[in-house]
Amino acid sequence: MRYFTPLVLLLATTFYSKAQTQLAETGLWNGLYLKGNFSDKIGYYGEHHLRFRNSQNDLTSFVGRTRQVYNRFGVNFLINKHFEVVVGPTLVFNYTPQPGNPAYEKVTYEPRIWHQWLFIMPPIAHVKIYHQFRFEHRWKRSNEVESPFNYTNRFRYKLFMYIPLNKKEITVGTLFFSPSAEIFMQQGKSIVYNPFEDFRTYNGLGYILNRNVTFFAGHMWTLGQAASGFEFNETHIIRLNVFIGFDFRGNKGNIPKINIGY
């Protein structure tokens, strides 16, 4: 496993240097993350995003058009202190890339079913390390008028960690750095030349305000394979997140286990 991250970075660098790459989009993603425990074994997890993309006339503007409203949630099964599973639905609202163009519908709906495995590693020198496997089953259509739905599967692996900066442990008042790297693969009848959907690096700073609220801000760079197979699209995204944890078990002295790297 220690060779995995250098290998992923090497592959991404190879794609970037050898393939035809272009800056396709900049954006701003605002996220609200909810996680809570109803018992020692059952909880709730939710992700709610309002995503913007650059204006049509300025590729580097970051904000100019609404891109997506994204709602993912599910039941969180806490198997043990090192393994969690989430299962649930997702509903995504995809907005037109060309506002005002009658050839495109203003918004389309994309339902999904998703499940996730989260492996929580023992801390190494106060650094928390996580391995996340996520599987998504998607029914998606283009915003072009009368376009059909296509069913695809997406498979994701993410390595992320929390590194406290002003304290030895992640607790109230901790300022922390969280780096991550994630690879996306996709499969389906409509996927012919581009099974490699995306590679993402997402790095940022977080602050735990109190036992219920954490703030996080960072930058995400992505590299994704276009439909042609030999072209790659690059994006730069600013992400601003608020994490809210709740716990109905009565453990008032504990910080809710907010997995900020989700």
C-alpha positions as CSV (number, residue, x, y, z in Angstrom):
1,M,0.0,0.0,0.0
2,R,2.9,2.4,0.6
3,Y,3.7,2.3,-3.1
4,F,0.1,3.1,-4.2
5,T,0.2,6.9,-3.8
6,P,3.5,7.4,-5.7
7,L,2.1,5.1,-8.4
8,V,-1.1,7.1,-8.7
9,L,0.8,10.4,-8.9
10,L,3.1,8.9,-11.5
11,L,0.2,7.8,-13.7
12,A,-1.5,11.2,-13.4
13,T,1.8,12.9,-14.3
14,T,2.2,10.6,-17.3
15,F,-1.3,11.3,-18.5
16,Y,-0.8,15.0,-18.1
17,S,2.5,15.2,-19.9
18,K,1.7,12.8,-22.8
19,A,-2.0,13.3,-23.6
20,Q,-3.7,16.2,-25.1
21,T,-4.9,18.2,-22.1
22,Q,-6.9,21.4,-21.9
23,L,-8.4,23.5,-19.1
24,A,-12.1,22.8,-19.4
25,E,-13.6,24.4,-16.3
26,T,-13.1,26.4,-13.1
27,G,-15.6,26.4,-10.3
28,L,-16.7,26.9,-6.7
29,W,-18.3,24.1,-4.8
30,N,-20.1,24.9,-1.5
31,G,-20.8,21.9,0.7
32,L,-22.8,21.0,3.8
33,Y,-21.9,17.6,5.3
34,L,-24.0,16.0,8.0
35,K,-23.0,13.0,10.1
36,G,-24.5,11.6,13.2
37,N,-25.0,8.6,15.4
38,F,-28.3,7.2,16.5
39,S,-26.7,4.3,18.3
40,D,-23.2,2.7,18.6
41,K,-23.8,0.8,15.3
42,I,-26.2,3.0,13.2
43,G,-25.9,6.5,12.0
44,Y,-26.7,9.0,9.2
45,Y,-24.4,10.5,6.6
46,G,-25.3,13.3,4.1
47,E,-23.6,15.5,1.5
48,H,-25.4,18.5,0.1
49,H,-23.6,20.7,-2.5
50,L,-24.3,23.8,-4.5
51,R,-21.8,23.9,-7.3
52,F,-21.0,26.7,-9.7
53,R,-18.9,26.8,-12.8
54,N,-17.1,29.6,-14.7
55,S,-19.1,31.9,-17.0
56,Q,-19.3,31.1,-20.7
57,N,-17.0,34.0,-21.6
58,D,-14.4,33.7,-18.9
59,L,-12.8,30.3,-18.3
60,T,-11.0,31.5,-15.2
61,S,-13.9,33.3,-13.5
62,F,-14.8,30.2,-11.2
63,V,-18.4,31.5,-10.7
64,G,-20.8,32.4,-13.6
65,R,-23.3,29.5,-14.0
66,T,-25.0,27.1,-11.7
67,R,-23.5,23.6,-12.4
68,Q,-25.2,21.2,-10.0
69,V,-27.3,20.8,-6.9
70,Y,-26.0,17.6,-5.3
71,N,-27.7,15.6,-2.6
72,R,-26.2,12.3,-1.4
73,F,-27.2,10.6,1.9
74,G,-27.5,7.2,3.4
75,V,-27.5,5.0,6.5
76,N,-24.1,4.7,8.1
77,F,-23.3,1.2,9.6
78,L,-20.4,1.4,12.1
79,I,-19.1,-2.1,11.9
80,N,-16.2,-1.4,14.3
81,K,-13.7,1.4,15.1
82,H,-11.8,0.7,11.9
83,F,-14.6,0.0,9.3
84,E,-17.8,1.8,8.3
85,V,-20.3,1.2,5.5
86,V,-22.7,3.7,4.0
87,V,-25.6,2.8,1.7
88,G,-28.2,5.2,0.3
89,P,-29.6,7.2,-2.7
90,T,-28.4,10.3,-4.5
91,L,-30.3,12.9,-6.4
92,V,-28.3,15.3,-8.6
93,F,-29.8,18.3,-10.5
94,N,-27.6,19.1,-13.6
95,Y,-28.0,22.6,-15.0
96,T,-27.6,23.6,-18.6
97,P,-24.1,24.5,-19.8
98,Q,-25.6,27.1,-22.1
99,P,-28.3,29.2,-20.3
100,G,-30.9,30.6,-22.6
101,N,-30.2,28.1,-25.4
102,P,-33.5,26.3,-26.3
103,A,-31.5,23.3,-27.5
104,Y,-30.7,22.5,-23.8
105,E,-33.1,21.8,-20.9
106,K,-32.6,24.1,-18.0
107,V,-32.2,21.2,-15.6
108,T,-32.1,17.4,-15.7
109,Y,-32.3,14.9,-12.9
110,E,-29.8,12.2,-12.2
111,P,-30.7,9.5,-9.6
112,R,-28.1,7.2,-8.2
113,I,-27.7,4.4,-5.7
114,W,-24.4,4.4,-3.9
115,H,-22.5,2.5,-1.2
116,Q,-19.2,3.1,0.5
117,W,-16.5,1.3,2.5
118,L,-14.4,3.3,4.8
119,F,-11.3,1.8,6.4
120,I,-9.9,3.8,9.3
121,M,-6.3,3.2,10.0
122,P,-4.6,3.4,13.4
123,P,-3.0,6.8,13.8
124,I,0.6,7.2,12.9
125,A,2.4,10.0,14.8
126,H,-1.0,11.8,15.4
127,V,-1.9,11.6,11.7
128,K,-5.2,9.9,10.8
129,I,-5.2,8.0,7.6
130,Y,-8.3,6.7,5.7
131,H,-9.0,4.5,2.7
132,Q,-12.4,5.1,1.0
133,F,-14.0,2.9,-1.6
134,R,-17.1,4.3,-3.2
135,F,-19.4,2.6,-5.7
136,E,-22.1,4.5,-7.6
137,H,-24.9,3.3,-10.0
138,R,-26.1,6.2,-12.1
139,W,-29.0,7.0,-14.4
140,K,-27.8,10.1,-16.3
141,R,-28.8,12.1,-19.4
142,S,-27.4,15.1,-21.2
143,N,-29.1,18.5,-20.9
144,E,-29.7,18.3,-24.7
145,V,-33.5,18.2,-25.4
146,E,-34.9,14.7,-25.6
147,S,-31.6,13.0,-24.8
148,P,-31.9,9.5,-23.4
149,F,-30.9,8.2,-20.0
150,N,-27.7,6.1,-19.8
151,Y,-26.9,3.7,-17.0
152,T,-23.3,3.7,-15.9
153,N,-21.3,2.4,-12.9
154,R,-18.6,4.4,-11.2
155,F,-15.8,3.0,-9.0
156,R,-13.8,5.3,-6.8
157,Y,-10.8,4.9,-4.5
158,K,-9.7,7.8,-2.2
159,L,-6.7,8.1,0.2
160,F,-6.9,11.0,2.6
161,M,-5.6,12.0,6.0
162,Y,-5.9,14.6,8.8
163,I,-2.8,16.2,10.1
164,P,-3.2,18.5,13.2
165,L,-1.1,21.6,13.0
166,N,-1.5,23.4,16.3
167,K,-2.2,20.4,18.6
168,K,-1.1,16.9,18.9
169,E,-4.6,15.5,18.4
170,I,-7.8,16.3,16.4
171,T,-10.0,18.0,19.0
172,V,-11.9,21.2,19.6
173,G,-9.8,24.2,18.5
174,T,-7.6,22.1,16.2
175,L,-6.3,23.6,12.9
176,F,-5.5,20.8,10.5
177,F,-4.3,20.0,7.0
178,S,-6.0,17.4,5.0
179,P,-4.5,16.1,1.7
180,S,-6.2,13.6,-0.5
181,A,-5.9,11.8,-3.8
182,E,-8.8,10.0,-5.6
183,I,-9.1,8.0,-8.8
184,F,-12.5,7.4,-10.6
185,M,-13.2,4.6,-13.1
186,Q,-16.5,4.2,-15.0
187,Q,-18.3,1.4,-16.9
188,G,-21.4,1.1,-19.1
189,K,-22.7,0.8,-22.7
190,S,-22.1,4.5,-23.3
191,I,-18.5,4.3,-22.0
192,V,-16.3,3.3,-25.0
193,Y,-13.0,5.1,-25.0
194,N,-13.0,6.9,-21.6
195,P,-13.1,4.4,-18.7
196,F,-10.8,6.6,-16.7
197,E,-13.3,9.3,-15.6
198,D,-11.2,11.4,-13.2
199,F,-8.2,11.8,-11.0
200,R,-8.5,14.4,-8.2
201,T,-6.2,15.9,-5.7
202,Y,-8.0,17.9,-3.0
203,N,-6.0,19.6,-0.3
204,G,-7.1,22.2,2.3
205,L,-7.2,23.5,5.8
206,G,-9.9,22.8,8.4
207,Y,-10.7,24.2,11.8
208,I,-12.9,22.4,14.5
209,L,-15.0,25.2,16.0
210,N,-16.8,23.1,18.6
211,R,-18.0,19.5,19.1
212,N,-20.7,20.0,16.4
213,V,-19.2,22.3,13.8
214,T,-16.1,22.1,11.6
215,F,-15.0,24.5,8.7
216,F,-12.9,23.4,5.8
217,A,-11.6,25.2,2.7
218,G,-9.4,23.9,-0.1
219,H,-8.4,23.6,-3.7
220,M,-9.2,20.6,-6.0
221,W,-7.4,19.8,-9.2
222,T,-8.9,17.2,-11.5
223,L,-7.8,15.4,-14.7
224,G,-10.4,13.5,-16.6
225,Q,-10.5,11.5,-19.8
226,A,-12.7,12.9,-22.5
227,A,-15.0,10.8,-24.7
228,S,-12.4,10.6,-27.4
229,G,-10.1,8.7,-25.2
230,F,-6.9,10.6,-26.1
231,E,-8.0,14.0,-24.8
232,F,-8.0,15.0,-21.1
233,N,-9.9,17.8,-19.4
234,E,-8.4,19.7,-16.5
235,T,-10.3,21.6,-13.9
236,H,-9.5,23.8,-10.9
237,I,-12.2,24.0,-8.1
238,I,-12.3,26.0,-4.9
239,R,-14.2,24.1,-2.2
240,L,-15.8,25.7,0.9
241,N,-17.4,23.2,3.4
242,V,-19.2,23.2,6.7
243,F,-19.4,19.9,8.6
244,I,-22.1,19.4,11.2
245,G,-22.1,16.4,13.6
246,F,-24.9,15.3,15.9
247,D,-25.0,12.5,18.4
248,F,-28.1,11.2,20.1
249,R,-26.3,8.6,22.3
250,G,-25.8,11.1,25.2
251,N,-22.0,11.2,25.0
252,K,-21.7,14.9,25.6
253,G,-18.0,14.9,26.2
254,N,-17.1,13.5,22.8
255,I,-16.7,15.2,19.4
256,P,-18.9,13.6,16.8
257,K,-16.9,11.6,14.4
258,I,-17.0,14.0,11.4
259,N,-15.0,12.4,8.6
260,I,-13.9,15.6,6.9
261,G,-12.2,13.9,4.0
262,Y,-15.5,12.4,2.7
